[in-house]
Amino acid sequence: MLAFAGMARADVDINIRLLPSKALEVSYQVPLTCNAVAFKKNGSEAAKMRGTWQALDDCGKADGQQLSRQKGACTQLRFQVPATTDRAWGYPAAFPVGDAIYVHTSNFAVDDSCGKPSYSFSAPGIAMNAQVLAEHAHPAMDKAANMSVLLLPKVFKADGNFIGYFDPALGEANISSIRKVAGESIAFLRRAMPKATFEMPVIAAARVSGPGGPRPDGDASDVLRLGLFNWPAQPDAETQRMMTLFVSHEFSHRFQMRDEVDVYADARLMHEGGAEFLRWLMAVQKGWLTKEQAAEDLDMALSECLLGVRNASWGKLTARQIRNGKLEYNCGLATYVYGLAARKGKASPFERLDNFYEQLRLAKTQLKSSLPDFAHALECGEEQVCRAVWLPRLLGKDDSMSAVWADFFGQTGFAHAVAASQQQKNAMINLLMQGLMTEDCGSSSTYPQTDKLGIGEVKGCKLLRDGMNIIKAENLPLYNHPDTLTAAVAACKLRSQVRLSMESGLELDLPCKQVYQPVGQFYAVDMAKLLAGLNR
């Protein structure tokens, strides 16, 4: 599989080129001494992603594990890679941004078993590492295998210190809003976290089409990707608020240290939950959210957390369970907000995070073997005699997370128990429907909207089909009806099926072997007490 014994290894050259057809050509120059080389990103998700690559000749094959030569005389293995908005785990390989394409090299990177890999990009315009280049670019070797780049069909000019490509399809109102929120987020967090090392990213923002209603999708590497699905040119107040929180979340990531926290067991919660916390408290202090909206946002995050974790302990959840339920975001926001409200000592919540990342930087630069303790940093800060109590329990393996939350609120009074609201019932309906789709298809892909649930593309479904929109369950409106959840659960118990009505008029009786168990108790935040704890 690897280099032939006794032969010197030559380098592997990888070029990623923008094609006029809004696709990429990736070519691997591989020495004849090597028949196959392993991809750094592998597994079923990688196999699905590389399954869309089209070999441009009969020289090479790419799968979930490796790149392999198919003909002995070939030294160049070439593939066409489509730009796609399909969901992917991690950074996308090629995401359409108007006329440009966002690229993340982690999807193309190979190991050094065939020689040291080098990377290059080819396009009329190239934006990466806060630079604007033309025609051809070689990234720094230490970043090349795990970086983002924007490839453009024409020479690109920077707007002062602001390097950003904005898809004209977004419309002027949205483009202006993104610029405003980005600028204000940066200015706010620079003041709140003065020790943070902030590097201005290249901004790549686009309106893209896909199933469902308006929804954001992005990430915050050196090219900060803002994908705005089905976004209206003139958004209403709710959609505008969604954009504000999305953009501020992604820019909050730029004040964190993603790669450095990867060594922690709870890295995903620390990173995504931390960005959720920064954008939440920033939104409260800047007035982007009213106190009522902030309370609703926090209550919904905690309820989604409780629905996802159920009776389990956080420490025993699998990575897939956390990812599928977006628990790193929802449990993360609740953990940061409430944990910092209950902190001991004097430093503010922003100072606690700023100090934690400073300690992490020092540990890295001084090559220390021990890293700062996350729970102690948030709960205790620099109080050496202090012992972290709540975060070790919330994120541990011994107690169920729901039991710890009940204990926490009983002692702090930051929230009180309530019955499920209609919004929380809607969330449970979504989970029930995902379970029904998993029974029918083997997995689920759904797109909740205001008054219907869209079905995404999943192979192997018996009854459900891509593009269906469910508007009723048991002859009741799917969402915002007080009895729909109860009726659907009862139908599962009594008939082992649930009647679903589609927007098209079609009706289906979907088998239901696993009866969904609704959560009976949620929590409502006491914002006066919570803000007093955060602001002290």
N, C-alpha and C positions, 0 to 999 in steps of 0.2 A: 504493500500500500504506500509506503513512504519511499525515500530515496534508496536506490540500489546500493548495496553494501560496497564499500571501497571506492565509491565515486565522490568527487567533490561536489558540494551543493552550490548551485547557482541561485541568484535572487529570483523572486517572483514579482513581476511588475503588474499592477492592477490599475487600469484606466477606466474611469467612469465618464461617459460622454453623453451630452444632450443631443437627442435626435430631433429633426424637424417635425416628426410625427408625435411630439409630446410624449416621448418615451425615452428610455436610457439604453445605451449600449455599454455593457460592462465586458471588458476583455481581460483575460488572465494570461500573461506571458509566463509559461511554466517550462522549466528546463526538461529536456528529454530524459534526464536521469530520474525523473519523478513521475509516477503514473497517477497519483492521487494525493490530495492534500485536504486536511480537515478544516471545515468552517469553524470559527469561534462561536458563532451562535448556531445551536443545533436543537434537535427535538421536533415534535409534531408541529408546533407553530411555525418553525423555520421551514419544515417540509412543505407546509401549505403555502407559505409565502413564495418559496422557490419553485413551487409547482406552476406558477404563472410565468416563469422565465421561459423564453423561447430560444432554443439553441439556433444560432445563425448558420451553422453548418453541422457536419457530423463528427466534429472533433471532440466535443466535451459534453459532460452531463453534470448537473448540479442537483443535489437533493438535500434532505434535512441534516445530513451528517458531513458530506464531503463533496469536493469538486474532483471529478475523475476524467482522465483522457480516454476517449473511445477509439481513436486511431493512433497507431504508434508514431507516425511521422509528424503529427501536429504539435506545435509548441504554443500556439495561441488558441485559447478556448473562449468563444465569444457568445454572448447572450443578449437578447433584447428584453428589457425589464419594463413592464407597463407602469405608468403612474396610476395609482388607485387610491380610493378613499376607504377601501375595505378595512374593517377593524383588524388590528394587529396587536399582539402583546409586545410592549416595548416600543421603541422608536420605529416608525414606518421606513421601509426601504426607499420608496419613491412616492411622494404625495404631491398631487397637483396643486399649485398655487398660482391661479390665473394662467398666464403663459409660461410660467416658470415651474421648476420641479424642486421640491425639498428632498434632499438625499441624506440618509444616515448610514455611514460606512460600516457600522457594526453588523449590518445584514450581509455585507460582502466580504468581510474580513476573514482571512485564513491564518492558520498558525504558521510557525517558522520551520516546519518539518521538511520543506522543500527549498529552504533558503529564506533569507530575510525579506519580508514583503515590503514593497514600496507602493505608494498610491499617487495618482494624479487625476486631475479633473480637466475636462475639455468642454468649453461652451463659449459663445460670444461674450457673455457676462457671467462672472463668478463672484459670489459674496460669501465670505467665511472669515472667522476669527477677527471680526470688526474691520475687515478690509474689503475693498472692491477691486477686482482683478479682471483681466480680459484674456480670452482665448485658451490659456493653459495655466494650470497652477499645481504646485507640489506642496502639500501640507507638511507641517513639522512632523517628524517621525514619531515623537512621543504621543501625538494626538491622532495620527492618521487613521488608526483602526477603530476609533470610537468617537467620531465627530460628525457634525452636521454641516451641510453646505447647500447653498441655493444656486442652482444653475439656471441662467436666464438666456432667452433667445436673442438678446441684443445687449450692447454695452450699457452698463448700469452706472448711474451717478449718485453719489451720496448727497444727502440733504444736510450739509454741515456735519455735525457729529452724530446725526441721526441717520443710520443706515436702515432703510425699510422699504420693502416692496409691498405695495397694497394693490390687490386685485381691483381694477376699476368696477367690477361687478358688485362690489360691496356698497358703492354709492358714497357720495361725499359726506353724508351725515355720519355713517358708520366709521369711515376712515378718520374723520375729525375726532370722533369719540374715542377710538382706540389710541390715537396720539395723546389726547388729553389725559385719559386714565393712566396710560403708561408713564407719561411725564410726572403726573402727580404722585403715582405710586413710588417711583424712584426717589423723588424729592422727600416724601414722607419717611420712607424706610432708611434713607441716608441719615436723616436726623434721629430717627428712633434707634438705629443700630449703627452707630458711627464707627465701630471696630470692624464691621463687615467688609469683605473684599468684593466690591461690585464691579463686574465687567459688562459694559454695554453690549447686548447681543445685536445681531442682525435680525430685524423683524420681518417675518413672512406671513402676511395675512391674506386670506382668500375666502370668498363665498363659494361653497361647494354644495352639490346636490346629493341627496340620499334619502333613505326611508325616514318617516317620521316628520315631526315639526322642527322648529328652530332648536338647535342644540350645538354646543361648542365641543371642540376636540383639539387638543394641543399639547405641546411640551416645551421645555425651556432650556434646551442646550444652547450652544453658541449661535445657532439660528433658532430664534424663538418662533415656533410655529403656532399660528392662530387659525384654525380651521373652523369656519362658521357655517354650519350646515343649514340650508334652506332659510337663510337669514333675510328678513324683509329690509328693503331699502330705507323704510321709515318705521323703525321698531316701536312697539307700544312700550309703556312704562315697565312692564314685567320683563319683556325681552331685553330692553335696555339695561335693566338691573342685572340680568343674567350675564350680559356682556361685561359690565363693569366688574363683577365678581370674578369672572373668568380671566380677564386681562390682568387684574390685580393679583390673582392667584399665581399666574405664570410668572409675573415679574417678581413676586415674593420668592420664588425658587432661586432667583439670581442672587439673593442675599443668604442663601443656604450653602451647604457643602455636600452635594449629592454623593459624589464618589467616596468621600471620606466616611460617610455614615453607613456605607454598604456593609461594613464589617459587623455592625450591630444586628442582633437577632430581630429587632423591630424596625429595621431600616426603612421599610416602606411606610409604616405609620409615622415614623419620625419625620420623613421627608414630605410626604403628601399631607399628613395631618398638620405639620408645621406650617406649610404654605397656606392651608385652609385657615389656620389660626391667625396668621399674619394678615391675610386679606379680610378676615372677619372683624378683628379688632380695629384695623385700619378703617374699614367701612363704617364702623360705629363712630370712631373718633372724627372722621371726615364728614359724616352725615350722609354717606352713600346709602346706608341703611338706617331707617328709624329704629328706635328701641323695640317697637313691636315687630318689625320685620326681622331684626337681628334675633329676637326671641324665637320667632317662628323658624328661622333658619337653623338655629341651634337645637330646638326641640325636634325638628325633622331629622337632623343628623343623628341625634341620639336614638330616635325611634328606629331609623334605618339600621343603626348599629345593633340595637337590641333584637331586631327582626333577623339580622344576619347571624349573630352569635348564638341566639337562643339560650339554651342552658349550659353551653360549653364555657370553658375558660379560654381566654384569648391565647394563651401560650400553647394550647393544644390544637388550634386551628391550622389547617394546611394552607400553604401559599395560594393554592387554587381557590379555597373557600374565601380567603381574604380578598383575592382579586375579583372573583365573580360577584361578590356582594359590595364591591367598592368600600370595604370596611376600613381600609387604610385612610380613606378620606373621612368617612362618617364617624367611626370610632376615634379616629385621630383628632378631628376637630373637637369633639366632646372631651377627650382626654386632656388636650392642651388647655382648653378654656377653663374647665373645672379644676384641673390640677394646678394651674397657675393662680386661680382665684383663691385656692386653699394654701398657697405657698407660705413658707415661714421666712422671716427676714425682711430686709428693706428694699432690695432691688425690684424695679418694675418688671412686668412680664417681658417687655422688649429687651431690657437689660439682661434678664436671665438667659434669653436665647442668644443675645450678642456675646455674653460671657462664655456660654457653652461652646459656641463655634470658635471663639478665640482660644479656648483650652484645646479644642480639637486641632486647630492650626499649629499650636505650639507642640502638641504631641507628635504631629507629623514632621515638622521642621527639625525638632530635636531628637527625632527617632526614638521616642519613648515607647516602651513596651506596653504600658498601661494607658488606656483611653479614659476620658472623663465619663463618669457614671451619669447616664441620661436622667434617670429618676431623681437622683440627688441634685443634679444641676437645676432642674425645674422646681422641685419642692423646697430645696434648702439653699441653693446658690452657694455662697461662700461661708455659710454658717456651719462650721466644722462639727459642732456638737449636735447638730440636727440629724435626725434619721428620717429618710423618706419612707412614708407609710402607704400612701394611696396608689401611686403609680406602680410600685412593685406588685401590689395585689391586683390592680386592674389588668396589668399586662403579664401576670404570672400564670402558672399552670395549676395552682392548688384550688382556687376558688372560682366558681362560675362568675363571669363578668356581670351578669344581671344581679347576683347577690351582692357583689362589691358596690355596684351603683346604689342599690337600696340602702346599704350600710352608710355609704358616703353621704347621700342626701339626708338620711336620718340624723347624721351628726352635724352636717354643715348648714342645712336648711336652704341650700342654693336652688333646689327644685322640689316640687311635691308631686306625689303620685296622682295620676288622672286616668280616666277611661280613654279608649281610643277616640281620637278626633276623626272627622270625615277624611281628612288628608292622610291620616295614618291607616284608615280602612282602605283607602285607595292604594296605598303602598302594599298592604297585605293582599289585595286583589291582584296586584302585579306579580307578587311571589306565587300566589295560587296558580295564575295563568302560566307562569314560567314552568311550574311543576307539571301542569297539564301538557305543555308543549314538549317537555323533556320525555314524558311518557309516550307521546305520539311520535316524536322525531329522534329521540336519543340525546338531544341537546336543545337549547333554546336560544332564540334571537328575537327580541321584542323591542318595540319602540312606542313607549307610552306617549299619548298626546292628550289634549284637554278632554276630549269626549270619546276617545277610541284608543284601541291598542293595535298597533301595526305589527304584522308578522314578517320577520326577516327570512333570508334564504338559509335553509338548513336542509341538507340532503337526507333522504331516508324517511321523510314524514309520510304517515299513512293517510291522514285527512287534511291537515293544515297545509297551506301553500304560501309561498312568498308573495307578498303584496296584499294579503287579506287584511281587513281591518275589522276588529271585533268591537261592536257597539253595545251589545247586551249579553248578560248572563242570566239564565233562568227567567227570561222575558223582562228583566229589570235593566235600567241603564247601567252600563259597566261601572262608570265612575259617578261619584257624588250622589249616590242613593244610600240611605242608611241601612237598607236591608239586603243589598246585593251580596255582600260577603257571607252573611248568615245563610242566605238561600243557596249559594254555590256550595258551601261546606256541607249543608244538609243534603243536597243532591248527591254529593260524593258518598255520603254515608248511606243514604237510602237506596240509590239507583246505581251507584258506581259509575256515574257519568254526569256531565254538566252540559246543558243545552246552551250553545253559543249562537248569537245572531250576528251576521256579517253586514257591513255597510252595503254590500251588493244585494242583500235580500236573502242570501243563502243561510240556511240554518244547519248546524252540525251538533250531534250528540257526541261529545268527546269523552272517551273512557277515562275513568278516574279511579285508579287502584289505591294510590297513596292519598289519604285524607289530610288536607292541610289543617294544622292546628294554629288558630289565631293567637296572637299575644294579647293578654287581657289588660296589662298594666303598662302605662307609659309615664312620662314625666313632663311637667311644665315648669320652665325656669322662672325663678323670682329675679327679674332683671335688676331690681333695686339692690338686693343683697349681692347678686353676682358682680355688678359693676362696682359696688363698694369694695368687694374683695379684690377685683382686678386693679382698681385705681388707687388703692391705699399705698 
